[in-house]
Amino acid sequence: MEKFEKTKLQKLLFLFTTKKDKPEYEFVPYKFGCYSYSAKADLVTMVKKEYLLENEHGYQKQDKTDYLKEIKPLDKKILINTVQTYGKMNNETLIRHTYINFSYYAINSTIAENVLTEPLYKRVLDTKPTHQPVALETSPGNDIFFLPMPAGSTTLVSL
């Protein structure tokens, strides 16, 4: 039966969704780059229903159903292209590829500095959003206004 390493599965699913007009999953920057909590929840459900077997490294398909026959033709085409393009990459190469081409998703990575060259790692750091702290203020009618806080301030305005 087919086996899927956890990190590689997340990366391949991410690359698959980047090619879709309406992806089923959203990804966030996480410890090893792009990660989908909803995909993980679906994987947990598939394990509970015994479609998949899970171990510490990955998942293994348990049933003999050919799910490729059950998906929409366009999704099938995108999936086949994604697997043909990226499926043979080892984990490190796939991680590096996603970090280089989708730098934002590497901003919380615990391994980016080790898998990227210094200039590429700097590019990841440069994509990290910088947020100015915001204070909340209410009006007499209970409308909420977002106000920039003064530089160096660490205290929020009390409501």
DSSP file (Angstrom, degrees, kcal/mol; ACC not computed):
  #  RESIDUE AA STRUCTURE BP1 BP2  ACC     N-H-->O    O-->H-N    N-H-->O    O-->H-N    TCO  KAPPA ALPHA  PHI   PSI    X-CA   Y-CA   Z-CA
    1    1 A M              0   0    0      0, 0.0     2,-0.1     0, 0.0    61,-0.1   0.000 360.0 360.0 360.0 157.0    0.0    0.0    0.0
    2    2 A E        -     0   0    0     58,-0.1    59,-2.4     1,-0.0     2,-0.4  -0.368 360.0-155.9 -69.5 142.2    1.0    3.6   -0.6
    3    3 A K  E     -A   60   0A   0     57,-0.2     2,-0.4    -2,-0.1    57,-0.2  -0.934   6.2-166.7-120.8 145.2    3.0    5.5    2.2
    4    4 A F  E     -A   59   0A   0     55,-3.2    55,-3.1    -2,-0.4     2,-0.2  -0.983  18.0-136.0-134.2 120.9    3.2    9.2    2.7
    5    5 A E  E  >  -A   58   0A   0     -2,-0.4     4,-2.7    53,-0.3    53,-0.3  -0.553  26.2-123.9 -72.0 140.7    5.7   11.0    5.0
    6    6 A K  H  > S+     0   0    0     51,-2.4     4,-2.0     1,-0.2     5,-0.2   0.902 106.2  41.7 -58.6 -50.3    3.8   13.7    7.1
    7    7 A T  H  > S+     0   0    0     50,-0.3     4,-2.3     1,-0.2    -1,-0.2   0.919 116.1  50.0 -66.0 -42.1    5.9   16.7    6.1
    8    8 A K  H  > S+     0   0    0      1,-0.2     4,-2.8     2,-0.2     5,-0.2   0.891 108.5  53.2 -63.5 -39.1    6.1   15.7    2.5
    9    9 A L  H  X S+     0   0    0     -4,-2.7     4,-2.5     1,-0.2    -1,-0.2   0.921 109.2  48.5 -62.3 -43.8    2.3   15.1    2.4
   10   10 A Q  H  X S+     0   0    0     -4,-2.0     4,-2.4    -5,-0.2    -2,-0.2   0.915 113.5  47.6 -61.9 -42.8    1.7   18.7    3.7
   11   11 A K  H  X S+     0   0    0     -4,-2.3     4,-2.7     2,-0.2    -2,-0.2   0.929 113.2  46.8 -65.8 -45.4    4.1   20.2    1.1
   12   12 A L  H  X S+     0   0    0     -4,-2.8     4,-2.3     2,-0.2    -1,-0.2   0.903 113.0  49.5 -64.6 -40.0    2.6   18.3   -1.8
   13   13 A L  H  X S+     0   0    0     -4,-2.5     4,-2.5    -5,-0.2    -1,-0.2   0.906 111.0  50.5 -64.0 -40.7   -0.9   19.2   -0.7
   14   14 A F  H  X S+     0   0    0     -4,-2.4     4,-1.8     2,-0.2    -2,-0.2   0.951 111.2  47.2 -60.3 -49.7    0.2   22.8   -0.4
   15   15 A L  H  X S+     0   0    0     -4,-2.7     4,-0.5     1,-0.2    -2,-0.2   0.869 111.6  52.5 -61.9 -36.7    1.7   22.8   -3.9
   16   16 A F  H >< S+     0   0    0     -4,-2.3     3,-1.2     1,-0.2     4,-0.2   0.929 109.4  48.7 -61.6 -46.8   -1.4   21.1   -5.2
   17   17 A T  H >< S+     0   0    0     -4,-2.5     3,-1.3     1,-0.3    -2,-0.2   0.795 100.3  65.0 -68.8 -26.9   -3.6   23.9   -3.7
   18   18 A T  H 3< S+     0   0    0     -4,-1.8    -1,-0.3     1,-0.3    -2,-0.2   0.721 101.8  51.2 -67.3 -17.7   -1.5   26.7   -5.1
   19   19 A K  T << S+     0   0    0     -3,-1.2     2,-0.3    -4,-0.5    -1,-0.3   0.453  95.8  89.9 -96.2  -2.0   -2.6   25.5   -8.6
   20   20 A K    <   -     0   0    0     -3,-1.3    55,-0.0    -4,-0.2    -3,-0.0  -0.711  67.8-144.5 -99.4 146.9   -6.3   25.5   -7.8
   21   21 A D  S    S+     0   0    0     -2,-0.3    -1,-0.1     1,-0.3    -4,-0.0   0.877 101.8  22.9 -71.0 -38.9   -8.7   28.4   -8.2
   22   22 A K  S    S-     0   0    0      0, 0.0    -1,-0.3     0, 0.0    -5,-0.0  -0.729  85.5-161.2-130.4  81.9  -10.7   27.4   -5.1
   23   23 A P        -     0   0    0      0, 0.0    -6,-0.1     0, 0.0    -5,-0.0  -0.312  16.7-142.5 -67.0 147.2   -8.4   25.3   -2.8
   24   24 A E  S    S+     0   0    0      1,-0.0     2,-0.4     2,-0.0    -7,-0.0   0.714  82.9  52.0 -78.5 -22.1  -10.1   23.1   -0.2
   25   25 A Y        -     0   0    0    -12,-0.1     2,-0.4   -11,-0.1    -1,-0.0  -0.902  65.9-151.3-122.6 145.5   -7.3   23.8    2.4
   26   26 A E        -     0   0    0     -2,-0.4    12,-0.4    -3,-0.0     2,-0.3  -0.880  17.9-150.2-108.9 147.4   -5.7   26.9    3.8
   27   27 A F        -     0   0    0     -2,-0.4     9,-0.2     9,-0.2     7,-0.1  -0.868   8.1-164.2-120.6 151.2   -2.1   26.9    5.0
   28   28 A V  E     -C   35   0B   0      7,-2.8     7,-1.7    -2,-0.3     2,-0.3  -0.894  37.2 -92.4-126.3 157.3   -0.3   28.9    7.7
   29   29 A P  E     +C   34   0B   0      0, 0.0     2,-0.2     0, 0.0     5,-0.2  -0.576  60.6 162.8 -68.6 130.1    3.5   29.4    8.4
   30   30 A Y  E >   -C   33   0B   0      3,-1.2     3,-2.0    75,-0.8    78,-0.3  -0.698  53.1 -66.4-140.3-171.5    4.5   26.7   10.8
   31   31 A K  T 3  S+     0   0    0      1,-0.3    79,-2.9    -2,-0.2    80,-0.6   0.784 133.9  25.3 -56.2 -33.5    7.5   24.8   12.3
   32   32 A F  T 3  S-     0   0    0      1,-0.4     2,-0.3    77,-0.2    -1,-0.3  -0.034 123.6 -94.6-120.8  29.7    8.4   23.2    9.0
   33   33 A G  E <  S+C   30   0B   0     -3,-2.0    -3,-1.2    72,-0.1    -1,-0.4  -0.705  92.1  28.3  98.0-147.6    6.8   25.7    6.6
   34   34 A C  E     +C   29   0B   0     -2,-0.3     2,-0.3    -5,-0.2   -20,-0.1  -0.213  67.6 172.7 -57.4 133.4    3.4   25.5    5.1
   35   35 A Y  E     -C   28   0B   0     -7,-1.7    -7,-2.8   -21,-0.0     2,-0.6  -0.997  22.9-152.6-147.2 138.0    0.9   23.6    7.3
   36   36 A S     >  -     0   0    0     -2,-0.3     4,-2.0    -9,-0.2    -9,-0.2  -0.947   4.3-169.1-116.2 115.3   -2.8   23.1    7.1
   37   37 A Y  H  > S+     0   0    0     -2,-0.6     4,-2.3   -11,-0.3    -1,-0.2   0.875  92.5  52.6 -66.2 -37.0   -4.7   22.4   10.3
   38   38 A S  H  > S+     0   0    0    -12,-0.4     4,-2.0     2,-0.2    -1,-0.2   0.868 108.0  50.4 -70.2 -34.5   -7.8   21.4    8.4
   39   39 A A  H  > S+     0   0    0    -13,-0.3     4,-2.4     2,-0.2    -1,-0.2   0.918 110.3  50.8 -65.4 -41.9   -5.9   18.9    6.3
   40   40 A K  H  X S+     0   0    0     -4,-2.0     4,-2.5     1,-0.2    -2,-0.2   0.912 108.6  51.8 -60.6 -42.5   -4.4   17.5    9.6
   41   41 A A  H  X S+     0   0    0     -4,-2.3     4,-2.1     1,-0.2    -1,-0.2   0.901 109.7  49.4 -61.3 -40.7   -8.0   17.2   10.9
   42   42 A D  H  X S+     0   0    0     -4,-2.0     4,-2.4     2,-0.2    -1,-0.2   0.890 109.9  51.4 -65.0 -38.7   -9.1   15.3    7.8
   43   43 A L  H  X S+     0   0    0     -4,-2.4     4,-2.0     2,-0.2    -2,-0.2   0.907 108.2  51.7 -64.4 -41.4   -6.1   13.0    8.2
   44   44 A V  H  X S+     0   0    0     -4,-2.5     4,-2.4     1,-0.2    -2,-0.2   0.917 110.6  48.7 -59.8 -43.7   -7.0   12.3   11.8
   45   45 A T  H  X S+     0   0    0     -4,-2.1     4,-2.3     1,-0.2    -2,-0.2   0.909 109.2  52.1 -63.2 -42.5  -10.5   11.4   10.7
   46   46 A M  H  <>S+     0   0    0     -4,-2.4     5,-2.7     1,-0.2     6,-1.5   0.851 110.1  49.4 -64.5 -33.4   -9.2    9.1    7.9
   47   47 A V  H ><5S+     0   0    0     -4,-2.0     3,-1.5     3,-0.2    -2,-0.2   0.930 110.3  50.3 -68.1 -45.6   -7.1    7.3   10.6
   48   48 A K  H 3<5S+     0   0    0     -4,-2.4    -2,-0.2     1,-0.3    -1,-0.2   0.865 111.8  47.6 -60.0 -36.7  -10.1    7.0   12.9
   49   49 A K  T 3<5S-     0   0    0     -4,-2.3    -1,-0.3    -5,-0.2    -2,-0.2   0.416 116.0-119.6 -85.9   2.7  -12.2    5.5   10.0
   50   50 A E  T < 5S+     0   0    0     -3,-1.5    -3,-0.2     2,-0.2    -2,-0.1   0.733  81.0 121.9  65.3  26.6   -9.3    3.2    9.2
   51   51 A Y  S   <S+     0   0    0     -5,-2.7    11,-3.3    -6,-0.2    12,-0.8   0.784  81.6  29.7 -77.6 -30.4   -8.7    4.5    5.7
   52   52 A L  E    S-B   61   0A   0     -6,-1.5     2,-0.4     9,-0.2    -2,-0.2  -0.919  71.0-143.5-127.2 152.0   -5.2    5.3    6.8
   53   53 A L  E     -B   60   0A   0      7,-2.6     7,-2.4    -2,-0.3     2,-0.4  -0.960  23.7-154.1-110.2 134.5   -2.7    3.9    9.2
   54   54 A E  E     +B   59   0A   0     -2,-0.4     2,-0.2     5,-0.2     5,-0.2  -0.901  19.3 167.0-114.5 138.4   -0.5    6.4   11.0
   55   55 A N        -     0   0    0      3,-2.5     3,-0.1    -2,-0.4    -2,-0.0  -0.753  56.7 -82.8-129.3-175.0    2.9    6.0   12.6
   56   56 A E  S    S+     0   0    0     -2,-0.2     3,-0.1     1,-0.2   -50,-0.1   0.742 126.8  40.8 -64.0 -21.7    5.4    8.7   13.8
   57   57 A H  S    S-     0   0    0      1,-0.2   -51,-2.4   -52,-0.1   -50,-0.3   0.758 121.5 -55.1 -98.0 -28.5    6.7    9.2   10.3
   58   58 A G  E     -A    5   0A   0    -53,-0.3    -3,-2.5    -3,-0.1     2,-0.3  -0.913  57.3 -61.5-178.7-156.8    3.7    9.2    8.1
   59   59 A Y  E     -AB   4  54A   0    -55,-3.1   -55,-3.2    -2,-0.3     2,-0.4  -0.891  26.3-158.3-124.9 150.4    0.5    7.6    6.8
   60   60 A Q  E     -AB   3  53A   0     -7,-2.4    -7,-2.6    -2,-0.3   -57,-0.2  -0.997  26.5-118.5-131.4 130.6   -0.2    4.4    4.9
   61   61 A K  E     - B   0  52A   0    -59,-2.4    -9,-0.2    -2,-0.4   -10,-0.1  -0.446  27.0-172.3 -66.1 134.2   -3.3    3.9    2.8
   62   62 A Q        +     0   0    0    -11,-3.3   -10,-0.2    -2,-0.1    -1,-0.1   0.760  56.8  61.0-102.4 -31.3   -5.3    0.9    4.2
   63   63 A D  S    S-     0   0    0    -12,-0.8   -12,-0.0     2,-0.1   -13,-0.0  -0.450  74.6-127.0 -99.5 173.2   -8.0    0.3    1.7
   64   64 A K        +     0   0    0     -2,-0.1     2,-0.1     2,-0.1    -1,-0.1   0.325  62.3 130.0 -99.8   6.7   -7.9   -0.7   -2.0
   65   65 A T        -     0   0    0      1,-0.1     2,-1.2     2,-0.0     3,-0.1  -0.383  57.0-136.8 -65.1 135.0  -10.2    2.1   -3.3
   66   66 A D    >   +     0   0    0      1,-0.2     3,-1.3    -2,-0.1     4,-0.3  -0.764  25.0 179.5 -92.7  91.4   -8.8    4.0   -6.2
   67   67 A Y  G >  S+     0   0    0     -2,-1.2     3,-1.3     1,-0.3     4,-0.5   0.704  70.9  74.8 -69.6 -19.9   -9.7    7.5   -5.1
   68   68 A L  G >  S+     0   0    0      1,-0.3     3,-0.7     2,-0.2    -1,-0.3   0.829  92.2  56.3 -60.3 -31.4   -8.1    9.1   -8.2
   69   69 A K  G <  S+     0   0    0     -3,-1.3    -1,-0.3     1,-0.2    -2,-0.2   0.680 104.1  55.3 -71.7 -17.5  -11.2    7.8  -10.1
   70   70 A E  G <  S+     0   0    0     -3,-1.3    -1,-0.2    -4,-0.3     2,-0.2   0.487  89.2  88.0 -98.8  -3.9  -13.5    9.7   -7.8
   71   71 A I  S <  S-     0   0    0     -3,-0.7     5,-0.0    -4,-0.5    -3,-0.0  -0.596  88.5 -85.5 -98.4 161.0  -12.1   13.3   -8.1
   72   72 A K     >  -     0   0    0     -2,-0.2     4,-2.7     1,-0.1     5,-0.2  -0.233  39.5-116.3 -59.6 146.6  -13.1   15.9  -10.5
   73   73 A P  H  > S+     0   0    0      0, 0.0     4,-2.3     0, 0.0     5,-0.1   0.876 114.7  48.3 -54.9 -42.3  -11.2   15.8  -13.9
   74   74 A L  H  > S+     0   0    0      2,-0.2     4,-2.4     1,-0.2     5,-0.2   0.926 112.7  48.1 -66.6 -42.6   -9.5   19.2  -13.4
   75   75 A D  H  > S+     0   0    0      1,-0.2     4,-2.9     2,-0.2    -1,-0.2   0.896 110.7  52.6 -61.5 -39.8   -8.4   18.3   -9.8
   76   76 A K  H  X S+     0   0    0     -4,-2.7     4,-2.7     2,-0.2     5,-0.2   0.921 109.5  48.4 -60.9 -45.0   -7.1   14.9  -11.2
   77   77 A K  H  X S+     0   0    0     -4,-2.3     4,-2.2     2,-0.2    -2,-0.2   0.922 113.9  46.0 -62.0 -45.3   -5.0   16.7  -13.8
   78   78 A I  H  X S+     0   0    0     -4,-2.4     4,-2.6     2,-0.2    -2,-0.2   0.907 113.6  50.1 -64.4 -42.5   -3.6   19.2  -11.2
   79   79 A L  H  X S+     0   0    0     -4,-2.9     4,-2.6     2,-0.2     5,-0.2   0.930 111.0  47.4 -63.0 -47.0   -2.9   16.3   -8.8
   80   80 A I  H  X S+     0   0    0     -4,-2.7     4,-2.6     1,-0.2    -1,-0.2   0.921 113.5  48.8 -61.9 -43.4   -1.1   14.2  -11.4
   81   81 A N  H  X S+     0   0    0     -4,-2.2     4,-2.4    -5,-0.2    -1,-0.2   0.909 111.4  50.0 -62.1 -42.5    1.0   17.2  -12.5
   82   82 A T  H  X>S+     0   0    0     -4,-2.6     4,-2.8     2,-0.2     5,-0.5   0.926 113.3  44.9 -62.6 -45.9    1.9   18.0   -8.9
   83   83 A V  H  X5S+     0   0    0     -4,-2.6     4,-1.9     1,-0.2     5,-0.4   0.902 114.1  49.3 -67.5 -40.9    3.0   14.5   -8.1
   84   84 A Q  H  <5S+     0   0    0     -4,-2.6     4,-0.2    -5,-0.2    -1,-0.2   0.889 117.7  41.2 -64.3 -38.2    4.9   14.2  -11.4
   85   85 A T  H  <5S+     0   0    0     -4,-2.4    -2,-0.2    -5,-0.2    -1,-0.2   0.899 136.8   9.3 -76.5 -42.4    6.7   17.5  -10.8
   86   86 A Y  H ><5S+     0   0    0     -4,-2.8     3,-1.6    -5,-0.2    -3,-0.2   0.581  99.5  92.5-118.1 -14.4    7.4   17.2   -7.1
   87   87 A G  T 3<<S+     0   0    0     -4,-1.9    -3,-0.1    -5,-0.5    -4,-0.1   0.761  87.6  50.0 -61.1 -29.7    6.6   13.7   -5.9
   88   88 A K  T 3  S+     0   0    0     -5,-0.4    -1,-0.3    -4,-0.2     2,-0.1   0.532  85.4 108.9 -88.3  -5.8   10.1   12.3   -6.4
   89   89 A M  S <  S-     0   0    0     -3,-1.6     2,-0.1     1,-0.1    -3,-0.0  -0.451  72.0-122.8 -67.8 140.7   11.8   15.1   -4.5
   90   90 A N     >  -     0   0    0     -2,-0.1     4,-2.5     1,-0.1     5,-0.2  -0.337  33.4 -96.8 -75.1 170.3   13.2   14.0   -1.1
   91   91 A N  H  > S+     0   0    0      1,-0.2     4,-3.0     2,-0.2     5,-0.2   0.905 122.2  50.1 -56.9 -46.5   11.9   15.9    2.0
   92   92 A E  H  > S+     0   0    0      1,-0.2     4,-2.6     2,-0.2    -1,-0.2   0.908 112.9  46.2 -62.4 -42.1   14.8   18.3    2.2
   93   93 A T  H  > S+     0   0    0      2,-0.2     4,-2.6     1,-0.2    -1,-0.2   0.903 114.2  48.4 -65.9 -41.4   14.6   19.3   -1.5
   94   94 A L  H  X S+     0   0    0     -4,-2.5     4,-2.3     2,-0.2    -2,-0.2   0.904 112.6  48.2 -66.4 -41.9   10.8   19.7   -1.2
   95   95 A I  H  X S+     0   0    0     -4,-3.0     4,-2.6    -5,-0.2     5,-0.2   0.944 112.8  48.1 -62.0 -48.3   11.1   21.8    1.9
   96   96 A R  H  X S+     0   0    0     -4,-2.6     4,-2.5    -5,-0.2     5,-0.2   0.915 110.2  53.0 -59.3 -43.3   13.8   24.0    0.3
   97   97 A H  H  X S+     0   0    0     -4,-2.6     4,-2.5     1,-0.2     5,-0.2   0.932 112.1  43.7 -58.5 -47.5   11.7   24.4   -2.9
   98   98 A T  H  X S+     0   0    0     -4,-2.3     4,-2.1     1,-0.2    -1,-0.2   0.884 113.4  51.6 -68.7 -36.1    8.6   25.6   -0.9
   99   99 A Y  H  < S+     0   0    0     -4,-2.6    -1,-0.2    -5,-0.2    -2,-0.2   0.890 114.4  43.3 -65.9 -38.3   10.8   27.9    1.3
  100  100 A I  H  < S+     0   0    0     -4,-2.5     3,-0.5    -5,-0.2    -2,-0.2   0.913 123.4  35.0 -72.8 -43.3   12.4   29.5   -1.8
  101  101 A N  H  < S+     0   0    0     -4,-2.5    -2,-0.2     1,-0.2    -3,-0.2   0.656 130.8  30.5 -90.1 -16.8    9.2   29.8   -3.8
  102  102 A F  S >< S+     0   0    0     -4,-2.1     3,-1.5    -5,-0.2     4,-0.3  -0.484  71.2 166.9-137.7  63.3    6.8   30.6   -1.0
  103  103 A S  G >   +     0   0    0     -3,-0.5     3,-2.1     1,-0.3     4,-0.3   0.785  67.1  67.6 -55.3 -35.8    9.0   32.4    1.5
  104  104 A Y  G >  S+     0   0    0      1,-0.3     3,-1.6     2,-0.2    -1,-0.3   0.873  94.7  57.7 -54.7 -38.0    6.1   33.7    3.6
  105  105 A Y  G <  S+     0   0    0     -3,-1.5   -75,-0.8     1,-0.3    -1,-0.3   0.560 101.1  57.7 -73.6  -6.3    5.3   30.1    4.7
  106  106 A A  G X  S+     0   0    0     -3,-2.1     3,-1.6    -4,-0.3    -1,-0.3   0.399  74.2 100.3 -98.6   1.2    8.8   29.7    6.1
  107  107 A I  T <  S+     0   0    0     -3,-1.6    -1,-0.1    -4,-0.3    -2,-0.1   0.766  90.8  36.3 -64.6 -25.1    8.7   32.6    8.5
  108  108 A N  T 3  S+     0   0    0    -78,-0.3    -1,-0.3    -3,-0.2    -2,-0.1   0.275  89.2 132.0-106.1   9.6    8.0   30.4   11.6
  109  109 A S    <   -     0   0    0     -3,-1.6     4,-0.2     1,-0.1   -77,-0.2  -0.342  47.3-157.3 -66.6 139.4   10.2   27.6   10.5
  110  110 A T  S    S+     0   0    0    -79,-2.9    -1,-0.1     1,-0.1   -78,-0.1   0.486  95.0  39.7 -89.6  -5.1   12.6   26.1   13.0
  111  111 A I  S >> S+     0   0    0    -80,-0.6     4,-1.6     2,-0.1     3,-1.1   0.442  81.2 100.3-122.2  -3.0   14.8   24.7   10.2
  112  112 A A  H 3> S+     0   0    0      1,-0.3     4,-1.7     2,-0.2     3,-0.3   0.882  82.4  54.2 -55.9 -42.6   14.8   27.5    7.5
  113  113 A E  H 34 S+     0   0    0      1,-0.2    -1,-0.3    -4,-0.2     8,-0.1   0.806 111.4  46.9 -63.4 -28.1   18.2   28.8    8.6
  114  114 A N  H <4 S+     0   0    0     -3,-1.1    -1,-0.2     1,-0.1    -2,-0.2   0.755 116.7  40.4 -84.9 -25.9   19.7   25.3    8.2
  115  115 A V  H  < S+     0   0    0     -4,-1.6     2,-0.3    -3,-0.3    -2,-0.2   0.576 109.3  63.2-101.4 -10.2   18.2   24.4    4.8
  116  116 A L  S  < S-     0   0    0     -4,-1.7     2,-0.1    -5,-0.2   -20,-0.0  -0.814  83.1-111.0-114.3 154.5   18.6   27.8    3.0
  117  117 A T     >  -     0   0    0     -2,-0.3     4,-2.7     1,-0.1     5,-0.2  -0.339  43.3-100.1 -70.0 164.5   21.6   29.8    2.1
  118  118 A E  H  > S+     0   0    0      1,-0.2     4,-2.4     2,-0.2     5,-0.2   0.909 122.5  48.6 -57.5 -46.5   22.1   33.1    4.0
  119  119 A P  H  > S+     0   0    0      0, 0.0     4,-1.6     0, 0.0    -1,-0.2   0.895 113.9  47.0 -63.0 -37.3   20.6   35.3    1.2
  120  120 A L  H  > S+     0   0    0      2,-0.2     4,-1.6     1,-0.2    -2,-0.2   0.885 111.6  50.6 -70.9 -37.3   17.6   33.0    0.8
  121  121 A Y  H  X S+     0   0    0     -4,-2.7     4,-2.4     1,-0.2    -1,-0.2   0.889 107.9  53.7 -65.0 -38.8   17.1   32.9    4.6
  122  122 A K  H  X S+     0   0    0     -4,-2.4     4,-2.4    -5,-0.2    -1,-0.2   0.885 104.7  55.3 -61.8 -38.1   17.2   36.7    4.7
  123  123 A R  H  X S+     0   0    0     -4,-1.6     4,-0.9     2,-0.2    -1,-0.2   0.890 107.1  50.1 -61.9 -39.0   14.5   36.8    2.1
  124  124 A V  H >X S+     0   0    0     -4,-1.6     3,-1.0     1,-0.2     4,-0.5   0.945 111.1  48.4 -61.9 -48.1   12.3   34.7    4.4
  125  125 A L  H >< S+     0   0    0     -4,-2.4     3,-1.0     1,-0.3    -2,-0.2   0.862 107.4  56.7 -61.2 -35.5   13.0   37.0    7.3
  126  126 A D  H 3< S+     0   0    0     -4,-2.4    -1,-0.3     1,-0.2    -2,-0.2   0.722 101.8  56.4 -69.9 -20.7   12.2   40.0    5.0
  127  127 A T  H << S+     0   0    0     -3,-1.0    -1,-0.2    -4,-0.9    -2,-0.2   0.582  78.7 112.9 -86.3  -9.2    8.7   38.5    4.3
  128  128 A K  S << S-     0   0    0     -3,-1.0   -24,-0.0    -4,-0.5    -3,-0.0  -0.469  75.3-117.7 -65.2 124.1    7.8   38.4    8.0
  129  129 A P        -     0   0    0      0, 0.0     2,-0.6     0, 0.0    -1,-0.1  -0.311  19.7-146.8 -63.3 144.2    5.0   40.9    8.6
  130  130 A T        -     0   0    0     -3,-0.0     2,-0.5     2,-0.0    -2,-0.0  -0.966  15.6-163.1-112.6 121.3    5.7   43.7   10.9
  131  131 A H        -     0   0    0     -2,-0.6     3,-0.0     3,-0.0     0, 0.0  -0.875  14.3-137.6-108.4 132.6    2.7   44.8   12.9
  132  132 A Q        -     0   0    0     -2,-0.5    19,-0.0     1,-0.1    -2,-0.0  -0.731  37.8-104.2 -81.7 132.3    2.4   48.0   14.7
  133  133 A P        -     0   0    0      0, 0.0    16,-1.6     0, 0.0     2,-0.4  -0.231  38.7-149.2 -56.1 147.7    0.8   47.5   18.1
  134  134 A V  E     -D  148   0C   0     14,-0.2     2,-0.3    -3,-0.0    12,-0.0  -0.955   7.1-153.6-125.1 139.6   -2.8   48.6   18.2
  135  135 A A  E     -D  147   0C   0     12,-2.8    12,-2.5    -2,-0.4     2,-0.4  -0.849  15.7-134.1-106.9 148.3   -4.9   50.0   21.1
  136  136 A L  E     -D  146   0C   0     -2,-0.3     2,-0.4    21,-0.3    10,-0.2  -0.838  22.8-179.5-101.6 139.8   -8.7   49.7   21.3
  137  137 A E  E     -D  145   0C   0      8,-1.9     8,-2.8    -2,-0.4     2,-0.4  -1.000  12.9-149.4-137.1 136.5  -10.8   52.7   22.2
  138  138 A T  E     -D  144   0C   0     -2,-0.4     6,-0.2     6,-0.2    -2,-0.0  -0.826   8.2-141.0-106.9 146.8  -14.6   52.7   22.5
  139  139 A S    >   -     0   0    0      4,-2.1     3,-2.5    -2,-0.4     6,-0.0  -0.476  39.1 -94.3 -92.2 170.9  -16.9   55.6   21.9
  140  140 A P  T 3  S+     0   0    0      0, 0.0    -1,-0.1     0, 0.0    -2,-0.0   0.805 129.5  54.3 -56.9 -27.7  -19.9   56.5   24.0
  141  141 A G  T 3  S-     0   0    0      2,-0.1     3,-0.1     1,-0.0    -3,-0.0   0.274 122.3-109.0 -88.3  12.3  -22.0   54.5   21.5
  142  142 A N    <   +     0   0    0     -3,-2.5     2,-0.2     1,-0.3    -1,-0.0   0.672  66.0 153.1  67.6  20.7  -19.7   51.5   22.0
  143  143 A D        -     0   0    0      1,-0.0    -4,-2.1     2,-0.0     2,-0.5  -0.571  40.2-132.6 -72.2 145.3  -18.1   51.7   18.6
  144  144 A I  E     -D  138   0C   0     -2,-0.2     2,-0.4    -6,-0.2    -6,-0.2  -0.882  20.8-168.6-105.8 131.7  -14.6   50.3   18.6
  145  145 A F  E     -D  137   0C   0     -8,-2.8    -8,-1.9    -2,-0.5     2,-0.6  -0.934  15.5-140.7-116.3 141.4  -11.8   52.3   17.0
  146  146 A F  E     -D  136   0C   0     -2,-0.4   -10,-0.2   -10,-0.2    -2,-0.0  -0.907  25.9-176.5-101.4 119.8   -8.3   50.9   16.3
  147  147 A L  E     -D  135   0C   0    -12,-2.5   -12,-2.8    -2,-0.6     2,-0.1  -0.938  29.7-112.7-119.6 137.0   -5.6   53.4   17.1
  148  148 A P  E     -D  134   0C   0      0, 0.0   -14,-0.2     0, 0.0     3,-0.1  -0.423  36.7-124.9 -62.2 140.8   -1.9   53.2   16.6
  149  149 A M        -     0   0    0    -16,-1.6     3,-0.1     1,-0.1     7,-0.1  -0.598  30.9 -94.9 -85.4 150.4   -0.1   53.1   19.9
  150  150 A P    >   -     0   0    0      0, 0.0     3,-2.2     0, 0.0    -1,-0.1  -0.319  54.8 -85.9 -60.6 146.7    2.7   55.6   20.6
  151  151 A A  T 3  S+     0   0    0      1,-0.3     3,-0.1    -3,-0.1   -19,-0.0  -0.273 115.3  15.4 -54.9 134.8    6.2   54.4   19.9
  152  152 A G  T 3  S+     0   0    0      1,-0.3    -1,-0.3    -3,-0.1     2,-0.2   0.338  92.7 135.4  83.6  -7.2    7.7   52.5   22.8
  153  153 A S    <   +     0   0    0     -3,-2.2    -1,-0.3     1,-0.1    -4,-0.1  -0.528  25.6 172.3 -76.6 139.2    4.3   52.0   24.5
  154  154 A T        +     0   0    0     -2,-0.2     2,-0.5    -3,-0.1    -1,-0.1   0.372  51.5  91.9-123.1  -0.2    3.5   48.6   25.9
  155  155 A T        -     0   0    0      3,-0.0     2,-0.2   -20,-0.0     3,-0.0  -0.845  67.9-137.4-102.8 129.4    0.3   49.4   27.8
  156  156 A L        -     0   0    0     -2,-0.5     2,-0.2     1,-0.1   -21,-0.1  -0.523  30.5-100.8 -79.7 150.9   -3.1   49.0   26.1
  157  157 A V        -     0   0    0     -2,-0.2   -21,-0.3     1,-0.1     2,-0.2  -0.529  41.4-120.0 -68.6 132.1   -5.7   51.6   26.6
  158  158 A S              0   0    0     -2,-0.2    -1,-0.1     1,-0.1   -23,-0.0  -0.492 360.0 360.0 -77.3 146.4   -8.3   50.4   29.2
  159  159 A L              0   0    0     -2,-0.2    -1,-0.1   -22,-0.1    -2,-0.0   0.406 360.0 360.0-100.7 360.0  -11.9   50.1   28.0
